[in-house]
Amino acid sequence: MAQRQALSVAFVVMGMLFCICLVTSNLLETKIFHLVGPINLTCGFIVFPISYILNDCIAEVWGYRKARLIIWLGFVMNFLVVAFGALACLLPPITKGADAAFREVFGFAPQVVIASFIAFLVGSFLNAWVMSVMKLRARGKGRFAYRFSLRAIASTVVGEGADSLVFFPLAFYLLPWLFEGAPKVNFAMLISLMLTQVVAKTLYEVVALPITIRVVRRVKKLEGVDVFDEDISYNPLKIKDL
């Protein structure tokens, strides 16, 4: 009989928070706020970078295998919210136009949904992969806080960079050709949006690093585990390999 893989309370809690952050960030994307000067960001910015921080923590403590499981769980939860939201929008309101505000929040544009799903998978798996590989190469070298900070920032730059490089061109430049009435932006605005998102989210990670380091140290101590991904497959589809 195959041995069952135990999942700790800390891992389950972090996984739940990861999924909640993803779903919440999608819902908050419908509002744009003014940050400073010419910089405007969607309210999803408040929550979405936390999912990358949690991804870092999971990959650092439990390794790439567990991070892969959580990424796919987050994808499924996100998909269910979008699907149920679309179904709710199709149901007739009690009076015509009474659900306008509801549709503003749950009526996800198809090109944005497709782009965000693809971008999330690409960015999240690259984030976990960079964390895993850098940790393995840094084994036994230097102080934990210094090494962890380097890989946390590097993984965020790669992950968020890939997320932006996939999402914005797909959502606002390529896919709008397939969906009538979908908003488009010019190339200069596209580059500006991508750079702003990557820089802002990386700074978010840097500001949160002292907390992240303490959380990782505490969880490693409580769990008594510090996984190094030796001889594993980085294939994103090998979900059952825990």
FIMI-96305 format. One record per residue: x, y, z of N, C-alpha, C in turn; residue in three letters. Coordinates in steps of 0.02 Angstrom, whole numbers, plus 50000, padded with zeros to 5 digits. Atoms other than C-alpha are relative to their C-alpha. Last residue first. Layout:
N
XYZXYZXYZAla/...
% end
This chain:
242
499944995849940502135076249824500614998350041Leu/499335001149971502125069449646500095004950058Asp/500045005349950500255069149612500674998650033Lys/500324997649938500335086149527500014994750055Ile/499925005849955501585080849393499725001750070Lys/500585004550004500885093649269500054994050047Leu/500584997249964502075107949314499414995250003Pro/500585000150044503595097349262499385002450038Asn/500314993449998504975102649381499415000549951Tyr/500214997650066505435084549410499655006750009Ser/500734999550011506405080849568499865002249928Ile/500265005450043508165074349599499245000249994Asp/499515004150036508565086249742499654994549961Glu/500295003850056507315099449793500534996449959Asp/499584998250057507985104849963499794995449942Phe/499935004450059506645104250098500475003149948Val/499684995150044506835112550268500204996249937Asp/499885002050069505755103650397500315005849960Val/499415004249999505575103950586500184997549930Gly/500115005950042503815110450564500584995150004Glu/500585003749977503895122750709499904993449963Leu/499865002449933505675128350671499424995850026Lys/499495005250004505385129550484500144996950069Lys/500335006050027503765139150515500504994249995Val/500445002849950504635151650628499684993549976Arg/499605002849945506075154650509499564996550051Arg/499665006150026504885156750362500414996750055Val/500515005250008503775169050459500324993449978Val/500205002449934505265179250518499504994349996Arg/499435003649972505975180550342499814997150068Ile/499965006450034504265185450271500564995750029Thr/500555004349974504045199150401500054993149970Ile/499875001449929505755206850362499474995450032Pro/499485005049987505425204550175500134998650074Leu/500265005549959503765214050167500524994950021Ala/500264997149938504555230250106499774994650048Val/499434997649961505575220649977499785002850067Val/499645005949973504055210949915500585002250045Glu/500465002949951503045227049892500354994150035Tyr/499914995849941504525234549801499574997650058Leu/499345001949972504445219749682500155004150062Thr/500095006349964502575222649658500664997550030Lys/500414999049940502825241049615499944993650041Ala/499634996049951504275237849495499615000650066Val/499435003949977503395223649402500385003850055Val/500225005749960501725232749391500594996250029Gln/500284997549937502465249249334499814994350046Thr/499454997849958503545240749202499755002350069Leu/499605005849980502075231249128500555002050048Met/500385004149952500905246249127500414994250026Leu/500054996249937502205257549045499644996050053Ser/499355000449969502585244648910499995003450068Ile/499905007049981500735243048868500664999250037Leu/500375000949937500495261948869500104992950026Met/499644996149948501865263548737499664999150068Ala/499395003549979501105249348634500375003650055Phe/499454999650048499365256848625500634997050030Asn/499564994449984497945250548734500575000049949Val/499315000950023496445240048688500415006050023Lys/499544994249999494755238048771500704998249976Pro/499505000549946493625223648715500485005949997Ala/500104995049948492165229248607500504999650057Gly/500264993550022492155213448501499885004650060Glu/500614998449963493215199348570499785007149983Phe/500485005650002494495190948456499335001750033Leu/500185001250070495545206348415499474994649994Trp/500554995650020495465210748601499804999349927Pro/500665002949995496535194948629499425004749982Leu/500115005650046498155202548563499284997350001Leu/499704998950066498395219948637499834994549951Tyr/500134993450028497485222648802500295001349931Phe/500634997049980497285205548883499835006449962Ala/500585004250017498645195948792499345003650012Leu/500065000750073499965209748791499404995849980Pro/500184993850032499555213848974499974999649923Phe/500684997349989499495196349045499845006149957Phe/500525004150029501025187548972499325003450003Val/499845000950071502395200349000499484995749964Leu/500174993850036501565205349164500124999349925Ser/500724998949994501575187549233499795006149959Asp/500325004650046503335184449167499245001050000Ala/499824997850068503975199949256499664995749948Gly/500424994250016503005195449413500155002649930Glu/500705002050001503815178249416499545005749980Gly/500125004750056505575183649366499264998449995Val/499864996450062505615199049479499854995649939Val/500554995350012504765189449618500105003849935Thr/500575003950023505985174849605499405004549985Ser/499875002550068507465186749614499394996349972Ala/500044994350046506755195849766500094997749928Ile/500694997549997506405179749862499915005849951Ala/500435004350041508045172049803499275002250001Arg/499804999950070509095186549866499534995849956Leu/500204993550028508135188550028500165000449926Ser/500725000250012508315169850065499755006549968Phe/500145004450057510195170850042499264999749983Arg/499714997050061510395186050155499834995849939Tyr/500384994050017509195179650289500245003149935Ala/500665001550027509955162150288499655006349976Phe/500544999449952511765167650311499334998949966Arg/500234993549975513075161350190499434999750050Gly/499614993950013513265145250093499685006150032Lys/499404999749958512715128050153500425006249991Gly/499985004549942511505125650010500665000550037Arg/499724996349944511535140849895500074995850063Ala/499324997850016511325130549736500335003650058Arg/499595005950008509805121349805500735001949988Leu/499895002949933509025137449867500464994049997Lys/499524995749964509285145849698500144997350070Met/499335000750029508465131249607500515004150038Val/499745006849990506935130449720500724999349976Ser/499885001149929506605149049729500334993350013Met/499424996049983506815150849540500174999250074Val/499415003150029505615136349510500635003850018Trp/499825005849959504295143149629500644996749975Ala/499824997649933504285160149543500234994250045Asn/499334997350005504305152149371500255002550067Leu/499545005650006502805141649420500725002349992Phe/499965003749937501855156749485500504994349997Ser/499654996249948502225167849335500114996150064Gly/499304998850021501745155249201500405003450055Val/499655006450001500185149049292500745001049982Leu/499935002649931499585166549337500414993550001Phe/499474996249967499915173349162500134997550070Ala/499365002050030498865159649081500585003450036Ile/499885007049984497405162249201500684997749973Phe/499805000549930497535181249191500144992850020Ser/499334997449991497535181449000500244999150072Ala/499535004450035496015170148985500725002250014Ile/500005006549966495045179849118500524995449969Val/499634999049937495525196849046500064993450038Val/499294999450018495005191648869500435001050063Gln/499695006450020493355184948935500745000649985Pro/499914999950072492885200949030500384993849978Ala/499314999950024492385196349207500025000049924Phe/500045001050073490575200449248500695000649968Gly/499965007150018490765197749435499964998649925Phe/499525003849960491165215249497500114993049973Val/499384996249999490325226849371500554996050035Glu/499645001750061488995213549345500675003649995Arg/499775006949993488445215349526500424998049939Phe/499424999749955488345234249506500314993150009Ala/499454996550034487215232249353500635000150043Ala/499375003449984486125219049438500605003349968Asp/499884999849928484535229549448500674996950020Ala/499454995449983484605232849260500175000350074Gly/499504998950052482915224849227500515005250022Lys/500204994450044482005220249387500575001549952Thr/500724999149986482075203749483499715005849961Ile/500134996449937483755199949400499255001150009Pro/500364993650006483885186449264499885003350068Pro/500665000649970485255173149289499645006849999Leu/500485002350050486685175049166499294999550027Leu/500154994450045487715185549287499494998249947Cys/500434995449964487595171649417499805006049957Ala/500665003149996488305159249292499515004650035Leu/500294999650067489765170749252499294997150000Ala/500184992950012490125172849438499675000949933Gly/500624998849962490045153949462499775007349992Phe/500555003850031491325151549322499335001350035Ala/500174996950064492475165549383499404996549968Val/500304993449985492425159149561499795003549936Val/500675001149974492715141249502499655006650015Leu/500445002050055494195146249393499284999250025Phe/500114994050041495035155349537499514998649944Asn/500444995649961494825140249649499835006349962Met/500675003049999495555128949513499515004450038Val/500284999450067497055140249484499284997549998Phe/500184993050009497395141749670499675001249932Gly/500594998949959497355122849686499755007249992Leu/500575002950037498565121749540499355000650039Trp/500114995950060499775133749624499404997449961Ile/500374994049980499565124749791499855004549940Ile/500685001949980500075107949717499585006250016Leu/500375001950062501575115349627499284998350016Arg/500184993750033502155123749789499604998749937Ala/500574997349963502085106849876499775006749969Lys/500565004650008503215099049744499375002850034Arg/500374998850062504355114349736499384995549993Tyr/499735001850065504925113349916499535000949941Gly/500225006850019504125112750088500234997949931Trp/500065004749944504965127450176499874992949976Val/499424999949957505645138450036499974994650054Glu/499445003050037504325133749905500634999650044Ala/500155007250010502935137050031500574996549964Ile/499975003449936503675153650089499904992449992Cys/499315000249978504015159849913500074995950064Asp/499675004750045502255155449856500734999150020Asn/500205006649975501595164650009500314994449958Leu/499645000849937502585180049955499844993150031Ile/499315001650018501925177849778500434999150062Tyr/500005006950025500135176949843500704997949979Ser/499975004549942500475192549947500004992749977Ile/499315001549983500875201749785500074995350060Pro/499685004750045499035199649733500734998550018Phe/500025007049979498245207849886500454995549958Val/499975000649928498435226749881500124992850022Ile/499314999249979498865226549696500084999250075Phe/499725006749995497115219949662500725000150023Gly/500015001949929496585237749700500224992850010Cys/500635003149981497105242149522500054997950074Thr/499995007349996498555254149505499314997350016Leu/500655002749979498785272249451500054992449999Asn/500075007249991500485280749442499304998250027Ile/500395002650056500575298349367499824992550008Pro/499824997150066501095306249532499564997349945Gly/499604993949993500705294349676500185002549930Val/499465001349952499545279549705500405006350014Leu/499424995850014497885283749623500524999050054His/499874994549953496635269549635500635003849980Phe/499344997150011495815258149507500105005750049Ile/499904993249977494335247049554500725002249990Lys/500494995650033493795231649454500075007350023Thr/499724997150061495405222349501499535005149967Glu/499804993049988494735219949678500275003449938Leu/500604996049985493765204249630500175007450009Leu/500414999650061495285196549546499395004450011Asn/499674995250046496385200849696499605000749935Ser/500134993149979495145192349812500305005049953Thr/500714998650014495195175849717499845007350017Val/500115000150073497095175449714499295002049983Leu/499684994150029497285180849896499885000449925Cys/500424994349984496025167749952500285006449970Ile/500605000250042496975154049860499555006050012Cys/499784999250069498645158649941499395000349954Phe/499874992850008497825160550112500205001649928Leu/500654996650000497135142950097500075007549989Met/500335001650063498835136050048499335003449994Gly/499674995950051499655145150194499694998849931Met/500184993049988498385137550314500305004649946Val/500704999250020498585120050240499795007350007Val/500035000450073500495121150252499295001249975Phe/499694993950026500415127150433499975000149924Ala/500484994549992499185113250478500285006549970Val/500034996849935500365100050408499485005650001Ser/499984992950011500025089050257499905003550066Leu/500324995849949500465070650277500085007449981Ala/499604994149985500865060750119499625004350050Gln/500344993750008500075043550121500455005850020Arg/499994995949940501185028350097499685006749987Gln/499604993950004500675017249953499945004150064Ala/500424994050000500005000050000500445006250000Met/
% end
